[in-house]
């Protein structure tokens, strides 16, 4: 159990009926972390209180325990309970929240601002809000970065393209993780457009005090105060190679469509050239047509052979989703491990054990040729994989693209008649766990802080536990999606490889 207290105040709009509101949120953990942001928020509250042009209520929010406090306050403010977080309610309320800014400052001197846009489950705020902050930074002479990268002036040169690609790859990895990269990420679930602004004090020569930061925030709130409707006319699906340029959904979705086209063509090819049960019989006498006829009773078991492997694979995914939490106390009682270690080790054990499941249970059923059986199972796996990836790309494009880029080639190539060792190696490299591990190493390389094998493994274990924890605390969909959707489909492909 984690106990905390949130503090918030509401500045009532003198020129409106308190039907809309804006939020300035500051996370405040125990200690001196982010005290500068709290002081600046109080100074802005005193300044805003003297102005008479506000048409929207302004909520000044200080949360404890970062994301936990923000989730508790949002659920209490909207009077709903989406997660296991409990709160005592909000005695004061304002209007419907239109936009929110989460502020984090490392010191009272700022050399640049880093903007975080990725929210829970890969949600992104309206692009107009990001453009607004970027414009104010340029007006006040503040450096603004995305993914910690400054935009280059020579963006049309080869080094400029490489820099933009590096920034784009970092955003894809951050969005695919499904983690909110700041307190703003939880506001997006409630259709509140939000950003997290992190003031960085680095070695750069341009130094700015709290006055410049305050002017930027005051200008943003004045612009948001003039909104007559919700932000909706700009993009919600985009990728950012820099703050001044973006890649819209109309440009990156065709690349994903070509990956799915591989599955569609493979399904069409296999279904067109699927051998029938007649081909497995010897040529019949043309003078006895009844010798070549096949009764419906003999063809029915062709579909029945798919039932055991599908049920076993789905049961393995259900066990991967439920057992790590249900068996947590049992593992800590019988093994010298902590609760977090027990959960992570149980996830790994169930994940690896799925590869050793009895994949030949279909042999207990009579009828149906072996060739037709594995082809039918592969068709089912390919169709389900295409549907899952297509739906996922509409919710979180980065995650869907990474899974498609790794799983589609392996899914198209797998068959029981090829080189089993090579195909098994390809299929293992295409598993979501290996994709997560490689993504961790790639992110550290792009951040120019490469991780060794031991450190990368520790980060991998931490990511497994964090993914399950965020699902129960904030409602993240990444873990149940991989456990109940992607992992059983990968097991079906593994079943096809070792079909007998």
VMD Tcl script that draws the C-alpha trace (Angstrom):
set ca {
  {0.00 0.00 0.00}
  {1.22 3.47 -0.94}
  {-0.29 6.47 0.84}
  {0.00 10.01 -0.42}
  {-1.57 13.44 -0.43}
  {-2.36 15.71 -3.37}
  {-2.74 19.47 -2.96}
  {-4.61 21.58 -5.48}
  {-6.16 25.03 -5.72}
  {-8.68 26.46 -8.16}
  {-8.54 29.97 -9.56}
  {-12.10 30.77 -10.55}
  {-12.56 32.55 -13.87}
  {-14.05 36.01 -13.31}
  {-15.44 36.20 -16.86}
  {-17.08 32.78 -17.28}
  {-19.40 30.33 -15.53}
  {-16.72 27.76 -14.57}
  {-17.63 25.36 -17.33}
  {-14.04 24.82 -18.56}
  {-10.67 24.56 -16.86}
  {-6.92 24.34 -17.44}
  {-4.44 22.45 -15.26}
  {-0.85 23.21 -14.26}
  {0.46 20.03 -12.62}
  {3.72 19.69 -10.69}
  {4.85 16.27 -9.38}
  {6.45 16.57 -5.96}
  {8.14 13.55 -4.42}
  {9.66 13.52 -0.90}
  {12.86 15.55 -0.76}
  {13.99 18.56 -2.74}
  {13.18 17.10 -6.15}
  {11.21 19.55 -8.31}
  {10.97 22.20 -5.59}
  {11.79 24.86 -8.21}
  {8.70 23.89 -10.18}
  {6.53 24.17 -7.06}
  {7.90 27.64 -6.34}
  {7.31 28.77 -9.93}
  {3.76 27.39 -9.83}
  {3.02 29.40 -6.66}
  {4.45 32.54 -8.25}
  {2.31 32.01 -11.35}
  {-0.77 31.43 -9.17}
  {-0.17 34.76 -7.41}
  {0.29 36.53 -10.74}
  {-2.71 34.89 -12.41}
  {-4.91 35.84 -9.48}
  {-4.39 39.55 -10.22}
  {-5.54 39.26 -13.84}
  {-9.14 39.69 -14.94}
  {-9.03 38.21 -18.46}
  {-9.36 34.54 -17.48}
  {-12.32 32.81 -19.15}
  {-11.44 29.32 -17.86}
  {-10.77 28.08 -14.36}
  {-7.11 27.30 -13.67}
  {-6.26 24.36 -11.41}
  {-2.86 24.34 -9.71}
  {-2.09 20.73 -8.79}
  {0.78 19.30 -6.73}
  {0.83 15.49 -6.75}
  {2.72 13.07 -4.53}
  {4.23 9.83 -5.88}
  {4.15 11.18 -9.43}
  {1.91 8.99 -11.62}
  {0.12 7.38 -8.67}
  {-0.93 10.75 -7.32}
  {-1.98 11.98 -10.74}
  {-4.12 8.88 -11.38}
  {-5.76 9.19 -7.96}
  {-6.60 12.86 -8.53}
  {-7.96 12.29 -12.04}
  {-10.21 9.45 -10.92}
  {-11.49 11.51 -7.99}
  {-12.04 14.60 -10.15}
  {-14.01 12.68 -12.78}
  {-15.75 10.53 -10.13}
  {-14.82 7.20 -11.71}
  {-12.67 4.24 -10.70}
  {-10.74 2.70 -13.58}
  {-7.87 1.16 -11.60}
  {-7.14 -0.16 -8.12}
  {-6.11 3.30 -6.89}
  {-8.43 4.61 -4.18}
  {-8.87 8.28 -3.21}
  {-10.94 10.30 -0.76}
  {-12.54 12.48 -3.42}
  {-12.12 16.12 -4.41}
  {-13.94 18.71 -2.27}
  {-13.52 21.43 -4.89}
  {-14.31 21.11 -8.57}
  {-13.96 23.26 -11.68}
  {-15.21 22.86 -15.23}
  {-14.31 20.26 -17.84}
  {-10.54 20.16 -18.26}
  {-9.49 21.32 -21.73}
  {-5.70 21.13 -21.49}
  {-2.97 20.38 -18.94}
  {0.73 21.16 -18.56}
  {2.98 19.08 -16.29}
  {6.13 20.95 -15.23}
  {9.41 19.45 -14.05}
  {12.51 21.56 -13.31}
  {15.91 20.27 -12.29}
  {17.19 23.67 -11.03}
  {16.36 27.36 -11.01}
  {18.47 27.85 -14.16}
  {17.22 26.38 -17.45}
  {19.27 25.93 -20.60}
  {16.65 23.99 -22.60}
  {13.21 22.42 -22.36}
  {12.58 18.80 -23.29}
  {9.01 18.02 -24.33}
  {7.45 14.61 -23.61}
  {4.41 13.73 -25.71}
  {4.02 9.92 -25.35}
  {1.15 8.96 -23.08}
  {-0.43 5.80 -21.74}
  {-0.84 3.06 -24.39}
  {0.93 5.22 -26.95}
  {-1.62 8.05 -26.98}
  {-0.43 11.41 -28.28}
  {-1.75 14.93 -27.64}
  {-3.04 17.19 -30.36}
  {-0.17 18.50 -32.44}
  {-1.37 22.10 -32.06}
  {-0.49 22.04 -28.36}
  {3.10 21.02 -29.15}
  {3.36 23.64 -31.88}
  {2.10 26.27 -29.47}
  {4.82 25.55 -26.93}
  {7.50 25.39 -29.62}
  {6.43 28.80 -30.94}
  {6.62 30.37 -27.48}
  {10.06 28.88 -26.88}
  {11.31 30.39 -30.11}
  {9.75 33.74 -29.22}
  {11.45 33.84 -25.80}
  {14.76 32.45 -27.00}
  {14.46 29.13 -25.15}
  {15.98 26.00 -26.62}
  {13.42 23.23 -27.06}
  {14.25 19.56 -27.61}
  {12.36 16.35 -28.31}
  {13.72 12.99 -27.09}
  {16.64 15.01 -25.71}
  {17.75 15.93 -29.25}
  {18.17 19.49 -30.53}
  {16.96 20.03 -34.12}
  {19.71 20.61 -36.66}
  {19.73 23.52 -39.05}
  {21.20 21.40 -41.88}
  {18.30 18.96 -41.87}
  {18.54 18.42 -45.65}
  {22.10 17.07 -45.41}
  {23.02 13.44 -44.77}
  {23.97 14.07 -41.09}
  {20.70 15.94 -40.69}
  {18.72 13.00 -42.05}
  {20.60 10.63 -39.74}
  {19.84 12.88 -36.75}
  {16.14 13.03 -37.66}
  {16.03 9.26 -38.09}
  {17.61 8.81 -34.67}
  {15.02 11.10 -33.07}
  {12.22 9.31 -34.94}
  {13.45 5.89 -33.78}
  {13.57 7.06 -30.16}
  {9.96 8.22 -30.38}
  {8.89 4.91 -31.94}
  {10.53 2.96 -29.09}
  {9.06 5.26 -26.44}
  {5.55 5.04 -27.89}
  {5.77 1.27 -28.35}
  {6.55 0.79 -24.65}
  {3.07 2.07 -23.76}
  {4.47 3.89 -20.72}
  {3.48 7.49 -20.02}
  {6.66 9.57 -20.19}
  {5.29 12.03 -17.70}
  {2.23 12.97 -15.67}
  {0.58 14.27 -18.82}
  {0.26 10.71 -20.13}
  {-2.62 9.93 -17.77}
  {-4.57 13.07 -18.75}
  {-4.81 11.85 -22.35}
  {-7.07 8.97 -21.30}
  {-9.71 11.56 -20.32}
  {-9.45 13.42 -23.66}
  {-7.42 16.15 -22.02}
  {-4.64 17.41 -24.27}
  {-1.49 17.56 -22.18}
  {2.30 17.86 -22.32}
  {5.16 17.34 -19.87}
  {7.83 20.05 -19.92}
  {11.20 19.24 -18.37}
  {13.60 22.07 -17.72}
  {17.19 20.93 -18.28}
  {20.29 22.63 -16.86}
  {23.20 21.41 -18.98}
  {26.53 22.65 -20.26}
  {24.97 24.88 -22.94}
  {25.83 28.56 -22.89}
  {22.26 29.90 -23.06}
  {21.05 30.28 -19.47}
  {17.54 31.37 -18.56}
  {16.01 32.10 -15.19}
  {12.54 31.52 -13.84}
  {11.29 34.78 -15.37}
  {11.70 33.48 -18.94}
  {10.10 30.16 -18.04}
  {7.22 31.96 -16.33}
  {6.63 34.18 -19.37}
  {6.48 31.12 -21.61}
  {3.98 29.33 -19.39}
  {1.88 32.47 -18.93}
  {1.74 32.93 -22.71}
  {0.66 29.32 -23.20}
  {-2.13 29.60 -20.64}
  {-3.36 32.85 -22.19}
  {-3.54 31.19 -25.61}
  {-5.34 28.16 -24.18}
  {-7.66 30.52 -22.31}
  {-8.82 31.93 -25.66}
  {-9.90 28.54 -27.02}
  {-13.56 28.43 -28.01}
  {-13.62 24.65 -28.49}
  {-11.50 21.58 -27.86}
  {-8.32 21.06 -29.83}
  {-9.41 18.78 -32.63}
  {-8.46 20.16 -36.03}
  {-4.82 19.08 -36.01}
  {-3.18 15.65 -35.94}
  {-3.48 13.05 -33.20}
  {-1.48 10.37 -35.08}
  {2.02 11.47 -35.99}
  {5.73 10.77 -35.57}
  {8.26 13.50 -34.84}
  {11.72 13.53 -36.43}
  {12.07 17.04 -34.95}
  {9.91 19.70 -33.32}
  {9.50 21.65 -36.54}
  {8.54 18.67 -38.71}
  {6.27 15.68 -38.37}
  {5.29 12.53 -40.24}
  {1.52 12.18 -40.56}
  {-0.48 8.97 -40.54}
  {-0.96 9.16 -44.30}
  {2.78 8.73 -44.81}
  {3.70 5.99 -42.35}
  {0.63 3.74 -42.55}
  {1.42 2.55 -46.12}
  {4.69 1.08 -44.81}
  {2.71 -0.93 -42.27}
  {0.24 -1.90 -45.00}
  {3.03 -3.41 -47.08}
  {4.04 -5.58 -44.12}
  {0.48 -6.86 -43.77}
  {0.39 -7.40 -47.53}
  {3.02 -10.11 -47.05}
  {0.63 -11.99 -44.75}
  {-2.30 -11.50 -47.14}
  {-0.30 -12.82 -50.09}
  {0.98 -15.74 -48.07}
  {-2.56 -16.62 -46.96}
  {-3.79 -16.44 -50.56}
  {-0.90 -18.53 -51.83}
  {-1.27 -21.25 -49.20}
  {-5.04 -21.45 -49.56}
  {-4.78 -21.64 -53.37}
  {-2.16 -24.41 -53.41}
  {-3.37 -26.26 -50.34}
  {-3.32 -29.99 -51.16}
  {-6.64 -31.71 -50.82}
  {-7.20 -35.09 -49.28}
  {-7.61 -36.57 -52.78}
  {-3.97 -35.88 -53.61}
  {-2.80 -38.14 -50.79}
  {-4.71 -41.14 -52.24}
  {-3.42 -43.28 -55.14}
  {-4.91 -42.66 -58.57}
  {-8.30 -44.26 -58.84}
  {-9.69 -46.35 -61.62}
  {-11.60 -44.10 -64.03}
  {-14.15 -46.88 -64.51}
  {-14.97 -46.80 -60.78}
  {-15.72 -43.19 -59.84}
  {-16.92 -44.22 -56.41}
  {-13.34 -45.09 -55.48}
  {-12.33 -41.42 -55.52}
  {-15.27 -40.05 -53.59}
  {-14.74 -38.77 -50.07}
  {-17.52 -38.74 -47.59}
  {-18.17 -35.69 -45.43}
  {-17.45 -37.76 -42.34}
  {-13.85 -38.24 -43.51}
  {-13.28 -34.52 -44.18}
  {-14.66 -33.18 -40.91}
  {-11.68 -34.07 -38.71}
  {-9.59 -31.65 -40.80}
  {-10.96 -28.79 -38.70}
  {-11.06 -30.77 -35.48}
  {-7.29 -31.16 -35.50}
  {-6.99 -27.39 -34.99}
  {-8.92 -27.42 -31.72}
  {-6.26 -28.96 -29.40}
  {-3.32 -26.73 -30.43}
  {-5.44 -23.59 -30.39}
  {-6.83 -24.37 -26.93}
  {-3.38 -25.23 -25.55}
  {-1.81 -22.04 -26.91}
  {-4.64 -19.88 -25.57}
  {-4.38 -21.61 -22.19}
  {-0.65 -20.82 -22.13}
  {-1.40 -17.15 -22.80}
  {-4.04 -17.11 -20.06}
  {-1.56 -18.68 -17.63}
  {1.04 -16.05 -18.58}
  {-1.49 -13.34 -17.75}
  {-2.91 -14.74 -14.48}
  {-0.34 -16.96 -12.75}
  {2.45 -14.40 -12.08}
  {0.15 -12.46 -9.76}
  {-1.88 -15.36 -8.37}
  {1.23 -17.39 -7.54}
  {3.16 -14.49 -6.08}
  {2.62 -15.39 -2.41}
  {3.22 -19.10 -3.01}
  {6.55 -18.40 -4.69}
  {7.76 -16.14 -1.88}
  {6.85 -18.77 0.73}
  {8.75 -21.63 -0.93}
  {11.67 -19.80 -2.57}
  {14.10 -17.18 -1.22}
  {12.96 -14.41 -3.59}
  {11.17 -11.11 -3.17}
  {7.67 -10.47 -4.49}
  {8.91 -8.55 -7.52}
  {11.46 -11.24 -8.35}
  {8.82 -13.95 -7.98}
  {6.55 -12.23 -10.50}
  {9.30 -11.73 -13.08}
  {10.68 -15.26 -12.71}
  {7.19 -16.73 -13.06}
  {6.66 -14.75 -16.27}
  {9.93 -16.07 -17.72}
  {9.19 -19.65 -16.62}
  {5.72 -19.72 -18.20}
  {6.98 -18.02 -21.34}
  {9.74 -20.56 -21.89}
  {7.57 -23.51 -20.85}
  {5.12 -22.69 -23.63}
  {7.72 -23.82 -26.16}
  {7.79 -27.29 -24.54}
  {4.04 -27.87 -24.59}
  {2.78 -31.07 -26.26}
  {2.25 -29.78 -29.80}
  {1.16 -33.09 -31.31}
  {-2.15 -33.52 -29.50}
  {-3.95 -33.41 -32.85}
  {-2.68 -36.93 -33.59}
  {-5.25 -38.45 -31.24}
  {-7.94 -37.50 -33.75}
  {-8.38 -39.77 -36.78}
  {-8.57 -38.56 -40.32}
  {-7.24 -35.47 -42.15}
  {-3.89 -35.58 -43.85}
  {-0.87 -34.11 -42.08}
  {-0.13 -31.61 -44.84}
  {-3.63 -30.22 -44.79}
  {-3.55 -30.05 -40.99}
  {-0.48 -27.84 -40.63}
  {-1.51 -25.67 -43.56}
  {-4.90 -25.06 -41.99}
  {-3.28 -24.22 -38.64}
  {-0.88 -21.82 -40.33}
  {-3.73 -20.11 -42.15}
  {-5.56 -19.61 -38.87}
  {-2.42 -18.19 -37.26}
  {-1.70 -15.84 -40.18}
  {-5.27 -14.53 -40.34}
  {-5.37 -13.94 -36.57}
  {-1.94 -12.27 -36.62}
  {-2.98 -9.95 -39.45}
  {-6.15 -8.91 -37.60}
  {-4.32 -8.33 -34.31}
  {-1.58 -6.24 -35.93}
  {-4.08 -4.24 -37.95}
  {-6.12 -3.37 -34.86}
  {-2.97 -2.62 -32.88}
  {-1.60 -0.23 -35.51}
  {-4.71 1.92 -35.18}
  {-4.19 2.25 -31.42}
  {-0.40 2.26 -31.10}
  {1.31 2.37 -34.47}
  {4.85 2.04 -33.12}
  {4.11 -1.17 -31.22}
  {2.23 -2.65 -34.15}
  {5.04 -1.77 -36.56}
  {7.77 -3.27 -34.38}
  {5.82 -6.50 -33.92}
  {4.99 -6.67 -37.62}
  {8.59 -6.03 -38.67}
  {9.81 -8.94 -36.53}
  {6.94 -11.46 -36.69}
  {5.67 -11.17 -40.26}
  {8.80 -12.54 -42.02}
  {9.07 -15.42 -39.56}
  {5.34 -16.19 -39.79}
  {5.46 -16.26 -43.58}
  {8.51 -18.55 -43.70}
  {7.64 -21.10 -41.00}
  {6.77 -24.63 -42.15}
  {7.47 -28.14 -40.84}
  {9.23 -29.33 -44.00}
  {12.08 -26.80 -44.10}
  {15.37 -26.61 -42.16}
  {14.05 -26.85 -38.63}
  {17.12 -25.47 -36.87}
  {17.25 -22.34 -39.02}
  {13.49 -21.74 -38.88}
  {13.45 -22.32 -35.12}
  {16.22 -19.75 -34.66}
  {14.33 -17.22 -36.81}
  {11.13 -17.86 -34.91}
  {12.83 -17.45 -31.52}
  {14.35 -14.14 -32.64}
  {10.85 -13.02 -33.69}
  {9.29 -13.68 -30.29}
  {8.00 -10.55 -28.46}
  {10.41 -11.11 -25.54}
  {13.45 -10.95 -27.84}
  {11.96 -7.88 -29.54}
  {11.71 -6.20 -26.13}
  {15.30 -7.09 -25.26}
  {16.64 -5.82 -28.59}
  {14.56 -2.65 -28.24}
  {16.19 -1.92 -24.88}
  {19.69 -2.26 -26.35}
  {18.72 -0.14 -29.38}
  {17.29 2.64 -27.21}
  {20.44 2.82 -25.13}
  {22.54 2.99 -28.29}
  {20.41 5.82 -29.69}
  {20.71 7.69 -26.39}
  {24.48 7.28 -26.68}
  {24.69 5.44 -23.35}
  {25.24 1.84 -24.52}
  {24.42 -0.93 -22.06}
  {26.40 -4.09 -21.49}
  {24.92 -7.57 -21.53}
  {24.40 -7.67 -17.75}
  {22.87 -4.20 -17.57}
  {20.64 -4.91 -20.54}
  {19.38 -8.10 -18.90}
  {18.58 -6.22 -15.69}
  {16.70 -3.59 -17.69}
  {14.80 -6.38 -19.44}
  {13.72 -7.92 -16.12}
  {12.71 -4.49 -14.83}
  {10.66 -3.85 -17.98}
  {8.75 -7.13 -17.48}
  {7.82 -6.28 -13.90}
  {7.03 -2.68 -14.76}
  {4.75 -3.69 -17.63}
  {2.66 -5.92 -15.36}
  {2.62 -3.29 -12.61}
  {1.47 -0.52 -14.92}
  {-1.34 -2.73 -16.18}
  {-2.75 -3.11 -12.67}
  {-2.07 0.47 -11.56}
  {-2.87 2.58 -14.62}
  {-4.65 0.21 -16.99}
  {-1.82 -0.21 -19.50}
  {-2.82 -2.60 -22.29}
  {0.68 -3.70 -23.29}
  {1.04 -6.74 -21.03}
  {-2.44 -8.28 -21.59}
  {-2.11 -7.65 -25.32}
  {1.18 -9.53 -25.52}
  {0.11 -12.29 -23.11}
  {-3.40 -12.95 -24.45}
  {-2.96 -11.94 -28.08}
  {0.53 -12.04 -29.52}
  {2.10 -14.82 -27.42}
  {-0.58 -17.48 -28.25}
  {-0.23 -16.64 -31.95}
  {3.53 -17.09 -31.72}
  {2.94 -20.47 -30.05}
  {0.70 -21.47 -32.95}
  {3.55 -20.72 -35.34}
  {5.87 -22.75 -33.11}
  {3.31 -25.57 -33.31}
  {3.34 -25.38 -37.10}
  {7.12 -25.70 -37.15}
  {7.09 -28.95 -35.15}
  {3.92 -30.41 -36.66}
  {3.97 -34.18 -37.13}
}
mol new
graphics top color blue
foreach p $ca { graphics top sphere $p radius 0.5 }
foreach p [lrange $ca 0 end-1] q [lrange $ca 1 end] { graphics top cylinder $p $q radius 0.2 }
display resetview
